[in-house]
Amino acid sequence: MALYSSDFSRVFSNLLERYHVSCYQIEEYSHLNQSYLSRLRSGQMANPSAETVVKIGIAIAHCNKDITLLEIESLFDACGRSLQKR
């Protein structure tokens, strides 16, 4: 299992639960495969690409307008990436 996989799955699951968003809703908006999203959520898949994390973040924001940019950035941090210029 990759270094950040458990962090990403934990952060991803927490955001979905906190904002009452399902993998199905993310699939509908992002066109990412629901089974892939479920594997990311469970930790079976690790370290999604930056493009995938962007799609997930935008989809969660589309489904629930209360999410903050800081919380979306936590998805990037959890897989070893950042929205900030290094």
Backbone as a printed PyTorch tensor [residue, N CA C, xyz], in Angstrom:
tensor([[[  0.8450,  -1.1800,   0.0000],
         [  0.0000,   0.0000,   0.0000],
         [  0.8890,   1.2410,   0.0000]],

        [[  0.5080,   2.2320,  -0.7510],
         [  1.3170,   3.4340,  -0.8970],
         [  1.2470,   4.3060,   0.3580]],

        [[  2.2280,   5.1720,   0.4680],
         [  2.4020,   6.0120,   1.6540],
         [  1.1550,   6.8070,   2.0360]],

        [[  0.5130,   7.4460,   1.0720],
         [ -0.5960,   8.3560,   1.3850],
         [ -1.9810,   7.7250,   1.2470]],

        [[ -2.0720,   6.4710,   0.8580],
         [ -3.3750,   5.8860,   0.5280],
         [ -4.3580,   5.9190,   1.6930]],

        [[ -3.9100,   5.5800,   2.9000],
         [ -4.8490,   5.5690,   4.0210],
         [ -5.2610,   6.9910,   4.3870]],

        [[ -4.3400,   7.9480,   4.2470],
         [ -4.7000,   9.3380,   4.5120],
         [ -5.7660,   9.8140,   3.5280]],

        [[ -5.5710,   9.5220,   2.2420],
         [ -6.5360,   9.9710,   1.2540],
         [ -7.8970,   9.3360,   1.5060]],

        [[ -7.9410,   8.0430,   1.7340],
         [ -9.2320,   7.3870,   1.9480],
         [ -9.9320,   7.9390,   3.1840]],

        [[ -9.1620,   8.2160,   4.2380],
         [ -9.7560,   8.7710,   5.4600],
         [-10.3250,  10.1670,   5.2010]],

        [[ -9.5450,  11.0290,   4.5660],
         [ -9.9980,  12.4000,   4.2880],
         [-11.1840,  12.3780,   3.3320]],

        [[-11.0990,  11.5740,   2.2830],
         [-12.1700,  11.4540,   1.3020],
         [-13.4560,  10.9800,   1.9660]],

        [[-13.3680,   9.9290,   2.7520],
         [-14.5570,   9.4090,   3.4580],
         [-15.1470,  10.4430,   4.4000]],

        [[-14.2850,  11.1240,   5.1400],
         [-14.7640,  12.1520,   6.0740],
         [-15.5080,  13.2700,   5.3560]],

        [[-14.9620,  13.7160,   4.2170],
         [-15.6290,  14.7870,   3.4710],
         [-16.9750,  14.3200,   2.9160]],

        [[-17.0180,  13.0960,   2.4010],
         [-18.2890,  12.5800,   1.8740],
         [-19.3430,  12.4980,   2.9730]],

        [[-18.9390,  12.0010,   4.1250],
         [-19.8830,  11.8880,   5.2380],
         [-20.2930,  13.2610,   5.7620]],

        [[-19.3230,  14.1370,   5.9180],
         [-19.6180,  15.4730,   6.4770],
         [-20.5760,  16.2610,   5.5870]],

        [[-20.4030,  16.1330,   4.2730],
         [-21.2140,  16.9230,   3.3450],
         [-22.3310,  16.1170,   2.6840]],

        [[-22.5580,  14.9140,   3.1710],
         [-23.6630,  14.0640,   2.7100],
         [-23.6360,  13.8870,   1.1900]],

        [[-22.4690,  13.5060,   0.6900],
         [-22.2800,  13.2820,  -0.7400],
         [-21.9090,  11.8170,  -0.9310]],

        [[-22.4690,  11.1900,  -1.9520],
         [-22.1800,   9.7810,  -2.2270],
         [-21.2170,   9.6550,  -3.4060]],

        [[-20.6100,   8.4870,  -3.5220],
         [-19.7540,   8.2100,  -4.6830],
         [-20.5800,   8.2870,  -5.9620]],

        [[-21.8410,   7.8940,  -5.8720],
         [-22.7230,   7.9850,  -7.0460],
         [-22.8640,   9.4440,  -7.5060]],

        [[-23.0560,  10.3660,  -6.5600],
         [-23.1830,  11.7810,  -6.9200],
         [-21.8900,  12.3070,  -7.5470]],

        [[-20.7590,  11.8910,  -6.9970],
         [-19.4880,  12.3180,  -7.5710],
         [-19.3350,  11.7590,  -8.9810]],

        [[-19.7120,  10.5060,  -9.1640],
         [-19.6430,   9.8910, -10.4990],
         [-20.4990,  10.6750, -11.4980]],

        [[-21.6880,  11.0340, -11.0890],
         [-22.5980,  11.7550, -11.9780],
         [-22.0100,  13.0780, -12.4460]],

        [[-21.3120,  13.7700, -11.5660],
         [-20.7900,  15.0830, -11.9060],
         [-19.3950,  15.0200, -12.5390]],

        [[-18.5670,  14.0860, -12.0830],
         [-17.1640,  14.0530, -12.5160],
         [-16.8960,  13.0580, -13.6410]],

        [[-17.8240,  12.1380, -13.8440],
         [-17.6640,  11.0620, -14.8260],
         [-16.5370,  10.1060, -14.4620]],

        [[-16.1610,  10.0650, -13.1840],
         [-15.2360,   9.0520, -12.6900],
         [-16.0550,   7.8150, -12.3530]],

        [[-15.5030,   6.6530, -12.5710],
         [-16.2010,   5.4010, -12.3370],
         [-16.5210,   5.2310, -10.8500]],

        [[-17.7700,   4.8630, -10.5540],
         [-18.2030,   4.7310,  -9.1660],
         [-17.4120,   3.6570,  -8.4230]],

        [[-17.0790,   2.5570,  -9.0780],
         [-16.3130,   1.5100,  -8.3860],
         [-14.8970,   2.0040,  -8.0780]],

        [[-14.3150,   2.8020,  -8.9660],
         [-13.0040,   3.4030,  -8.6980],
         [-13.0910,   4.3340,  -7.4890]],

        [[-14.1250,   5.1640,  -7.4470],
         [-14.3240,   6.0680,  -6.3140],
         [-14.5040,   5.2910,  -5.0140]],

        [[-15.2350,   4.1990,  -5.0650],
         [-15.4330,   3.3670,  -3.8730],
         [-14.1150,   2.7540,  -3.4100]],

        [[-13.2680,   2.3470,  -4.3570],
         [-11.9600,   1.7920,  -3.9950],
         [-11.0570,   2.8770,  -3.3960]],

        [[-11.1420,   4.0940,  -3.9160],
         [-10.3880,   5.2010,  -3.3130],
         [-10.8660,   5.4480,  -1.8860]],

        [[-12.1700,   5.4090,  -1.7160],
         [-12.7520,   5.6820,  -0.3970],
         [-12.3600,   4.6130,   0.6160]],

        [[-12.3080,   3.3660,   0.1800],
         [-11.9910,   2.2680,   1.0980],
         [-10.4940,   2.0840,   1.3140]],

        [[ -9.6770,   2.7320,   0.4870],
         [ -8.2360,   2.5790,   0.6110],
         [ -7.6640,   1.4790,  -0.2590]],

        [[ -8.5200,   0.7970,  -1.0360],
         [ -8.0330,  -0.2580,  -1.9340],
         [ -7.2380,   0.3150,  -3.0990]],

        [[ -7.5320,   1.5330,  -3.4940],
         [ -6.7690,   2.2500,  -4.5240],
         [ -6.0290,   3.3700,  -3.8170]],

        [[ -4.8400,   3.6550,  -4.3260],
         [ -4.0070,   4.6490,  -3.6580],
         [ -3.5830,   5.7530,  -4.6150]],

        [[ -3.3100,   6.9000,  -4.0290],
         [ -2.6870,   8.0270,  -4.7130],
         [ -3.2970,   8.3730,  -6.0700]],

        [[ -4.4870,   8.9140,  -6.0720],
         [ -5.1040,   9.3350,  -7.3330],
         [ -4.3090,  10.4680,  -7.9810]],

        [[ -4.4840,  10.6110,  -9.2700],
         [ -3.7980,  11.6870,  -9.9870],
         [ -4.3500,  13.0450,  -9.5290]],

        [[ -3.5780,  14.0770,  -9.8010],
         [ -4.0270,  15.4340,  -9.4590],
         [ -5.3320,  15.7480, -10.1800]],

        [[ -5.4560,  15.3100, -11.4290],
         [ -6.6800,  15.5460, -12.1980],
         [ -7.8820,  14.8890, -11.5200]],

        [[ -7.7000,  13.6820, -11.0230],
         [ -8.7870,  12.9800, -10.3300],
         [ -9.1730,  13.7130,  -9.0530]],

        [[ -8.1950,  14.1800,  -8.3110],
         [ -8.4850,  14.9040,  -7.0630],
         [ -9.2350,  16.2000,  -7.3670]],

        [[ -8.8560,  16.8790,  -8.4320],
         [ -9.5690,  18.1000,  -8.8400],
         [-11.0180,  17.7540,  -9.1660]],

        [[-11.2350,  16.7030,  -9.9260],
         [-12.5990,  16.3020, -10.2900],
         [-13.4170,  15.9640,  -9.0510]],

        [[-12.8190,  15.2550,  -8.1160],
         [-13.5180,  14.8960,  -6.8780],
         [-13.8550,  16.1540,  -6.0740]],

        [[-12.8950,  17.0400,  -5.9200],
         [-13.1240,  18.2720,  -5.1620],
         [-14.2180,  19.1300,  -5.7720]],

        [[-14.1890,  19.2770,  -7.0900],
         [-15.2160,  20.0760,  -7.7710],
         [-16.5780,  19.4100,  -7.6390]],

        [[-16.6060,  18.0860,  -7.7480],
         [-17.8830,  17.3690,  -7.6310],
         [-18.4780,  17.5150,  -6.2310]],

        [[-17.6490,  17.4030,  -5.1960],
         [-18.1520,  17.5840,  -3.8300],
         [-18.6760,  19.0120,  -3.6680]],

        [[-17.9290,  19.9900,  -4.1790],
         [-18.3580,  21.3930,  -4.0840],
         [-19.6540,  21.6280,  -4.8500]],

        [[-19.8170,  20.9430,  -5.9740],
         [-21.0550,  21.0670,  -6.7510],
         [-22.2460,  20.5160,  -5.9590]],

        [[-22.0140,  19.4090,  -5.2540],
         [-23.0890,  18.7560,  -4.5060],
         [-23.4110,  19.4590,  -3.1930]],

        [[-22.4210,  20.1110,  -2.6060],
         [-22.6400,  20.7990,  -1.3360],
         [-21.7950,  22.0660,  -1.3050]],

        [[-22.4420,  23.1820,  -1.4030],
         [-21.7710,  24.4840,  -1.5110],
         [-21.0790,  24.9230,  -0.2240]],

        [[-21.2610,  24.2000,   0.8710],
         [-20.6690,  24.5870,   2.1530],
         [-19.2050,  24.1810,   2.3030]],

        [[-18.7050,  23.3190,   1.4380],
         [-17.3120,  22.8830,   1.5520],
         [-16.3900,  24.0660,   1.2590]],

        [[-15.2700,  24.1140,   1.9700],
         [-14.3250,  25.2130,   1.7900],
         [-13.1510,  24.7660,   0.9080]],

        [[-12.4550,  25.7280,   0.3580],
         [-11.2680,  25.4330,  -0.4380],
         [-10.2140,  24.7350,   0.4200]],

        [[-10.1350,  25.1090,   1.6740],
         [ -9.1830,  24.4770,   2.5870],
         [ -9.4750,  22.9820,   2.7360]],

        [[-10.7470,  22.6260,   2.7860],
         [-11.1210,  21.2140,   2.8980],
         [-10.8200,  20.4600,   1.6030]],

        [[-11.0350,  21.1150,   0.4680],
         [-10.6820,  20.4910,  -0.8060],
         [ -9.1710,  20.3050,  -0.8740]],

        [[ -8.4390,  21.2950,  -0.3980],
         [ -6.9850,  21.1690,  -0.3900],
         [ -6.5290,  20.0070,   0.4870]],

        [[ -7.3020,  19.6840,   1.5150],
         [ -6.9320,  18.5550,   2.3700],
         [ -6.9070,  17.2510,   1.5790]],

        [[ -7.7200,  17.1500,   0.5210],
         [ -7.6540,  15.9720,  -0.3540],
         [ -6.2990,  15.8940,  -1.0450]],

        [[ -5.8140,  17.0420,  -1.5080],
         [ -4.4970,  17.0870,  -2.1580],
         [ -3.3980,  16.7330,  -1.1640]],

        [[ -3.4620,  17.3280,   0.0120],
         [ -2.4540,  17.0420,   1.0360],
         [ -2.4140,  15.5580,   1.3910]],

        [[ -3.5820,  14.9350,   1.4270],
         [ -3.6850,  13.5380,   1.8290],
         [ -3.0610,  12.5760,   0.8180]],

        [[ -2.8300,  13.0570,  -0.3990],
         [ -2.1770,  12.1860,  -1.3790],
         [ -0.8320,  12.7620,  -1.8240]],

        [[ -0.2850,  13.6410,  -0.9950],
         [  1.0470,  14.1540,  -1.2350],
         [  1.1480,  15.2220,  -2.2990]],

        [[  0.0470,  15.8960,  -2.5690],
         [  0.0400,  16.9740,  -3.5600],
         [ -0.4100,  18.2580,  -2.8810]],

        [[ -0.3610,  19.3600,  -3.6160],
         [ -0.7720,  20.6290,  -3.0390],
         [ -1.3690,  21.5280,  -4.1230]],

        [[ -2.2940,  22.3710,  -3.7190],
         [ -2.8270,  23.3930,  -4.6160],
         [ -1.9310,  24.6190,  -4.6380]],

        [[ -1.0580,  24.7090,  -3.6560],
         [ -0.2050,  25.8910,  -3.5320],
         [  1.0600,  25.7330,  -4.3530]],

        [[  1.5340,  26.8380,  -4.8490],
         [  2.7700,  26.8740,  -5.6210],
         [  3.9390,  26.5850,  -4.6840]],

        [[  4.8190,  25.7010,  -5.0830],
         [  5.9580,  25.3290,  -4.2270],
         [  7.1940,  26.0540,  -4.6260]]])
